Amino acid sequence: MMVLFSQTSQQGMQALLGKCRIFWPVLRCQQLFAVYFNIPNTEKVSYFSFRTSSSTALPVDSKGTDVFPTKKRSEIEYEGETGWDEESKKISEGKLFSSSGAPKKLLVSQVLSRHKFAKVQPPEKPLQAEEWNRLRENFKSPEIFEDVMLNSMVRCNSPIDVAKSLLTSVAKSDGDIGYNLLIKYLALCVQQRKTAEICDVYDIMKMRFKILESGAYNLLIRGLSNSDQWRMALTLLEEVKKVTTPSRTNYESCIKAASRHREMNLACELYHEMLAKDLVPTLDVLQAFFDFSRGMKDAELKKELFGILLYLRENQIYPHRTFMRSIKLWFESIPGENWRGHLTNIKDSGQCPVCNHQLEDSDLTEEEYNNLRERIITDVIHGSDTFRKTSPQEFEAFQTFVEDRLPFDIVIDGLNVSHIRPRKMQCENLFHAVNCLAKENVRLLVLGRKHMLINSSNWKQEIMKEIQNKADFFFAENISEDDAFLLYATLRSGKHCKFVTRDFLRDHKACLSDSLTRHLFRKWQRGHQIVFSPSAEGKHINFLPAFNYDCVVQTTGNTWHIPYKDTFEERYSYQVPRKWLCLQLK
């Protein structure tokens, strides 16, 4: 049969949709839509009966029940600051869907075939159903042909009409379209910002399914928020709230949409709602606030943006160069104020060469240091997790070892340091590190493992004996967790003692039970962790001393000093930046 669609009222379209099992518009915007479907035995197949391999896409229940399934990590979760290219890669690799309802045989086939057919090239123009059938027949695994082909279309960013022609072929052949194919088509529409098609797919899905899975909501909210229909994304966000906590991506898509349209009060409201749900914002969305607030005279908005800068401070987050530039431009655009920003390097003394302001000291007071030491020993070292990989007997022996030799000046995580240059022998890396740090008659403690005492390709015993002449060594069991050893020895040695490791020690901060102690721990860490890195040629190890000033965002009211990194880093890093933005109110 041929069904004609015109872009009439919503009621008219819904009425037409009720008369056919599926529609696929070929053209929109004042054109007629024509789709050929030859669906036999229509009485045996319910209208709009999309198949789905996901138990989280629920068909409309005539009894009116409302059940939302447990969210699965395998569903679409675009967490973190990844671009759309990275997200489309996830789609094309088949990482989109919950698969609890899929036949086991099909799932195995999909996994085995994901890489086998990774380079399948979609056609460049739409095909007729007969042409698609011939391609399917010649395909090595015809049962997953459509799935593989749509994955490739997303990867290659194929024209929408090509994907439509494939789904038209499926509808004519099978009488319906599987949920997994429909949502991959949706992903392609979102990738190409085809708003009209996104709305069409949403109309189909909401008629067939009472509740959608999080993957569909993520795509719909992202797609609509980037369009002139962005307020529909807010409506979908409210739908998600009724059944579960929206993802960070859901919130950030809506925040960016509101910001782009200069509705900053709405953006701030969503931002605070997101924080209240313990969702950590990406730098991308924080930057959007500064980008879209330029030149706006609004005291409350300025207060909100100052709050974002303090959020960076409290969480030891360093903006990348692009974000830093957005902050600078916003300050300089504030109406009625004369802020000027300059890029600089802070002197070793902690003085800013631009405004001559002295940055905050990195040292803790005696009271703060003693409190922090007691809390770390109580919550971290003697806490419930300490002996998961370390026996009480071994740690007691270590405590005795340390107390007999106090104080140390530098404590080194030997195994961690030994891996800094992968192409060098591990004992050679450790030898160079100890040599470099032992130049000024400082007392060194190296935390090692017992396998270092066995001659091997990585641990030459003649080199190890030479290192042991320059530092005290404690060799723990090979399975022991040495972070607790590192913290204990450093804190027991006194405020002057520094430590060397590339670890961020994030897990140990999390063990501390209150925010004030966690703040003190990070401040202590920033002032005591010696940073090291290989030279550009990889021949030498360079050590950068711990700062005498605190490397976090800070303000006096008339000045702001913001440390930044040249490039974006997705993960937290033990390395603190050496570059600063100085903002001064003239």
Buried (B, 14 or more C-beta within 10 A) or exposed (E): EEBEBEBEEEEEBEEBBEEBBBBBBBEBEEEEBBBEBEBEEEEEBEBBBBBBBBBBBBBEEEEEEEEBBEBBEBBBBBEEBBEEEEBBBBBBBBBBBBBEBBEEEBEEBBEEBBEEBEEBEBBEEBBEBEEBBEBBEEBEBEBBBBBBBBBBBBBBEBBBEBBBBBBBBBBBBEBBBBBBBBBBBBBBBBBBEBBBBBBBBBBBBBBBBBBBBBBBBBBBBBBBBBBEBBBBBBEBBEBBEEBBBBBBBBBBBBBBBBBBBEBBEBBBEBBEBBEEEEBEBBBBBBBBBBBBBEEBEBEEBBEBBEEBBBBBBEBBBBBBBBBBBBBBBBBBBBEEEEBBBBBBEBEEEBBBEBBEBEBEBBBBEEEBBEBBBEBBBEBBBBBEBBBEBBEEEBBEEBBEBBEEBEBBBBBBBBBBBBEBBEEBBBBBBBBBBBBEBBEEEBBBBBBBBEEBEEEEEBBBEEBBEBBBEEBBBBBBBEEBBBBBBBBBBBBBBEBEBBBBBBBBBEEBBEBBEEEEBBBBBBBBBBBBBBBBBBEEEEEEBEBEEBBBBBBBBBBEEEBBBBBBBEEBBEEEBBBBBBBBBBBBBE
